[in-house]
Amino acid sequence: MLVYQDKVSGDELLSDSFTYEEIYNGVIWEVEGKWVVKGALDVDSLIGANPSAEGGEEEGADDQAAKVVDIVDTFRLQEQPPYDKKGFMAYIKKYLKILTPLVPEERQATFKKDVEGAVKFLLSKLGDFQFFVGESMKDDSSTVFAYYKDGKSDPTFLYFADALKEVKC
């Protein structure tokens, strides 16, 4: 299994169990998340029991259950307050100064060109995004952007590909 860690914070942000699509010439990875139910197990249905037929009361086994987004839950992503345009531009300028030196030298020129289009895209969707960071919530770490693409009921996550370090587990 491969895990993708943030090069700045070391937080795990993604794994190869989630497929991604490269956009903006590989500057951004687009990953589909899913809403899932997490929590209490319905033991009776697992063992084939029927409490009402056996004189017992039907208990709400899902009182501990909660709907979560798989990526957020798996990697313990922490939601951050939304950015306004001015705040986002200040963040992205500072972040790109940190990220650009981490991009392989042979990719630097194309990255600098392609990241402009990616930033324009992110800026155009700013009002639609939820913003997440890794579990450590370290300053200057990568932001993961989530939104509901084309009216889908499950969120789409966006990662700066060059901010991720592949680690074998």
ZIKAHU-V489726 format. One record per residue. N is the residue number from 0. RES is the residue in three letters. SS is DSSP state (alpha for helix, beta for strand, coil for the rest). PSI is psi in whole degrees, 0 to 359 (999 if undefined). OMEGA is omega in whole degrees, -180 to 180 (* if undefined). Layout:
n->N res->RES ss->SS psi->PSI omega->OMEGA
n->N res->RES ss->SS psi->PSI omega->OMEGA
//
This chain:
n->0 res->MET ss->coil psi->142 omega->176
n->1 res->LEU ss->beta psi->136 omega->175
n->2 res->VAL ss->beta psi->143 omega->178
n->3 res->TYR ss->beta psi->118 omega->-180
n->4 res->GLN ss->beta psi->151 omega->173
n->5 res->ASP ss->beta psi->126 omega->-179
n->6 res->LYS ss->coil psi->335 omega->-178
n->7 res->VAL ss->coil psi->309 omega->-174
n->8 res->SER ss->coil psi->337 omega->-174
n->9 res->GLY ss->coil psi->358 omega->179
n->10 res->ASP ss->coil psi->142 omega->173
n->11 res->GLU ss->beta psi->128 omega->-177
n->12 res->LEU ss->beta psi->342 omega->-174
n->13 res->LEU ss->beta psi->163 omega->173
n->14 res->SER ss->beta psi->171 omega->-179
n->15 res->ASP ss->coil psi->359 omega->175
n->16 res->SER ss->coil psi->350 omega->175
n->17 res->PHE ss->coil psi->124 omega->180
n->18 res->THR ss->coil psi->149 omega->-180
n->19 res->TYR ss->beta psi->159 omega->174
n->20 res->GLU ss->beta psi->133 omega->179
n->21 res->GLU ss->beta psi->134 omega->174
n->22 res->ILE ss->beta psi->161 omega->-176
n->23 res->TYR ss->coil psi->52 omega->178
n->24 res->ASN ss->coil psi->40 omega->175
n->25 res->GLY ss->coil psi->3 omega->178
n->26 res->VAL ss->coil psi->322 omega->-178
n->27 res->ILE ss->beta psi->140 omega->170
n->28 res->TRP ss->beta psi->134 omega->178
n->29 res->GLU ss->beta psi->125 omega->-174
n->30 res->VAL ss->beta psi->133 omega->179
n->31 res->GLU ss->beta psi->124 omega->174
n->32 res->GLY ss->coil psi->174 omega->179
n->33 res->LYS ss->coil psi->143 omega->170
n->34 res->TRP ss->beta psi->131 omega->179
n->35 res->VAL ss->beta psi->159 omega->176
n->36 res->VAL ss->beta psi->128 omega->-179
n->37 res->LYS ss->beta psi->140 omega->175
n->38 res->GLY ss->coil psi->216 omega->-173
n->39 res->ALA ss->coil psi->142 omega->176
n->40 res->LEU ss->coil psi->144 omega->174
n->41 res->ASP ss->coil psi->90 omega->-174
n->42 res->VAL ss->alpha psi->321 omega->-179
n->43 res->ASP ss->alpha psi->317 omega->-179
n->44 res->SER ss->alpha psi->332 omega->178
n->45 res->LEU ss->alpha psi->325 omega->-178
n->46 res->ILE ss->alpha psi->359 omega->177
n->47 res->GLY ss->coil psi->15 omega->-180
n->48 res->ALA ss->coil psi->153 omega->176
n->49 res->ASN ss->coil psi->95 omega->-174
n->50 res->PRO ss->coil psi->323 omega->-178
n->51 res->SER ss->coil psi->325 omega->179
n->52 res->ALA ss->coil psi->337 omega->-178
n->53 res->GLU ss->coil psi->14 omega->177
n->54 res->GLY ss->coil psi->2 omega->180
n->55 res->GLY ss->coil psi->169 omega->177
n->56 res->GLU ss->coil psi->147 omega->174
n->57 res->GLU ss->coil psi->120 omega->180
n->58 res->GLU ss->coil psi->144 omega->178
n->59 res->GLY ss->coil psi->92 omega->-177
n->60 res->ALA ss->alpha psi->340 omega->-177
n->61 res->ASP ss->alpha psi->17 omega->178
n->62 res->ASP ss->alpha psi->340 omega->177
n->63 res->GLN ss->alpha psi->353 omega->-176
n->64 res->ALA ss->coil psi->149 omega->178
n->65 res->ALA ss->beta psi->147 omega->175
n->66 res->LYS ss->beta psi->129 omega->179
n->67 res->VAL ss->beta psi->161 omega->173
n->68 res->VAL ss->beta psi->128 omega->-173
n->69 res->ASP ss->alpha psi->314 omega->-177
n->70 res->ILE ss->alpha psi->316 omega->-180
n->71 res->VAL ss->alpha psi->315 omega->-177
n->72 res->ASP ss->alpha psi->313 omega->-177
n->73 res->THR ss->alpha psi->318 omega->-175
n->74 res->PHE ss->coil psi->10 omega->176
n->75 res->ARG ss->coil psi->45 omega->179
n->76 res->LEU ss->coil psi->145 omega->-177
n->77 res->GLN ss->beta psi->121 omega->-180
n->78 res->GLU ss->beta psi->141 omega->-179
n->79 res->GLN ss->beta psi->159 omega->176
n->80 res->PRO ss->coil psi->152 omega->-180
n->81 res->PRO ss->coil psi->155 omega->176
n->82 res->TYR ss->coil psi->147 omega->162
n->83 res->ASP ss->coil psi->175 omega->-175
n->84 res->LYS ss->alpha psi->315 omega->-178
n->85 res->LYS ss->alpha psi->316 omega->179
n->86 res->GLY ss->alpha psi->321 omega->179
n->87 res->PHE ss->alpha psi->316 omega->-179
n->88 res->MET ss->alpha psi->322 omega->177
n->89 res->ALA ss->alpha psi->316 omega->179
n->90 res->TYR ss->alpha psi->310 omega->-172
n->91 res->ILE ss->alpha psi->324 omega->177
n->92 res->LYS ss->alpha psi->314 omega->180
n->93 res->LYS ss->alpha psi->317 omega->-178
n->94 res->TYR ss->alpha psi->318 omega->-180
n->95 res->LEU ss->alpha psi->332 omega->174
n->96 res->LYS ss->alpha psi->329 omega->177
n->97 res->ILE ss->alpha psi->317 omega->-174
n->98 res->LEU ss->alpha psi->318 omega->-174
n->99 res->THR ss->alpha psi->316 omega->178
n->100 res->PRO ss->coil psi->342 omega->179
n->101 res->LEU ss->coil psi->349 omega->179
n->102 res->VAL ss->coil psi->135 omega->179
n->103 res->PRO ss->coil psi->142 omega->-174
n->104 res->GLU ss->alpha psi->321 omega->-179
n->105 res->GLU ss->alpha psi->347 omega->-179
n->106 res->ARG ss->alpha psi->355 omega->-175
n->107 res->GLN ss->alpha psi->310 omega->-175
n->108 res->ALA ss->alpha psi->312 omega->-180
n->109 res->THR ss->alpha psi->325 omega->178
n->110 res->PHE ss->alpha psi->311 omega->-178
n->111 res->LYS ss->alpha psi->325 omega->178
n->112 res->LYS ss->alpha psi->312 omega->-175
n->113 res->ASP ss->alpha psi->332 omega->-179
n->114 res->VAL ss->alpha psi->333 omega->177
n->115 res->GLU ss->alpha psi->314 omega->178
n->116 res->GLY ss->alpha psi->322 omega->179
n->117 res->ALA ss->alpha psi->317 omega->180
n->118 res->VAL ss->alpha psi->320 omega->177
n->119 res->LYS ss->alpha psi->319 omega->177
n->120 res->PHE ss->alpha psi->312 omega->180
n->121 res->LEU ss->alpha psi->318 omega->180
n->122 res->LEU ss->alpha psi->322 omega->-180
n->123 res->SER ss->alpha psi->337 omega->-179
n->124 res->LYS ss->coil psi->6 omega->-171
n->125 res->LEU ss->alpha psi->316 omega->-179
n->126 res->GLY ss->alpha psi->344 omega->-178
n->127 res->ASP ss->alpha psi->346 omega->-171
n->128 res->PHE ss->coil psi->149 omega->159
n->129 res->GLN ss->beta psi->146 omega->-175
n->130 res->PHE ss->beta psi->133 omega->-179
n->131 res->PHE ss->beta psi->152 omega->171
n->132 res->VAL ss->beta psi->171 omega->180
n->133 res->GLY ss->coil psi->173 omega->-174
n->134 res->GLU ss->coil psi->324 omega->-177
n->135 res->SER ss->coil psi->340 omega->-179
n->136 res->MET ss->coil psi->35 omega->-179
n->137 res->LYS ss->coil psi->144 omega->175
n->138 res->ASP ss->coil psi->148 omega->176
n->139 res->ASP ss->coil psi->8 omega->178
n->140 res->SER ss->coil psi->173 omega->-178
n->141 res->SER ss->coil psi->144 omega->172
n->142 res->THR ss->coil psi->137 omega->174
n->143 res->VAL ss->beta psi->129 omega->-177
n->144 res->PHE ss->beta psi->134 omega->178
n->145 res->ALA ss->beta psi->140 omega->176
n->146 res->TYR ss->beta psi->169 omega->-180
n->147 res->TYR ss->coil psi->100 omega->-174
n->148 res->LYS ss->alpha psi->131 omega->174
n->149 res->ASP ss->alpha psi->37 omega->177
n->150 res->GLY ss->alpha psi->14 omega->179
n->151 res->LYS ss->coil psi->158 omega->180
n->152 res->SER ss->coil psi->347 omega->176
n->153 res->ASP ss->coil psi->144 omega->-176
n->154 res->PRO ss->coil psi->155 omega->174
n->155 res->THR ss->beta psi->136 omega->-178
n->156 res->PHE ss->beta psi->143 omega->180
n->157 res->LEU ss->beta psi->131 omega->-179
n->158 res->TYR ss->beta psi->143 omega->168
n->159 res->PHE ss->beta psi->114 omega->-174
n->160 res->ALA ss->alpha psi->320 omega->-177
n->161 res->ASP ss->alpha psi->353 omega->177
n->162 res->ALA ss->alpha psi->354 omega->-176
n->163 res->LEU ss->beta psi->136 omega->177
n->164 res->LYS ss->beta psi->127 omega->-179
n->165 res->GLU ss->beta psi->127 omega->-180
n->166 res->VAL ss->beta psi->128 omega->178
n->167 res->LYS ss->beta psi->135 omega->178
n->168 res->CYS ss->coil psi->999 omega->*
//
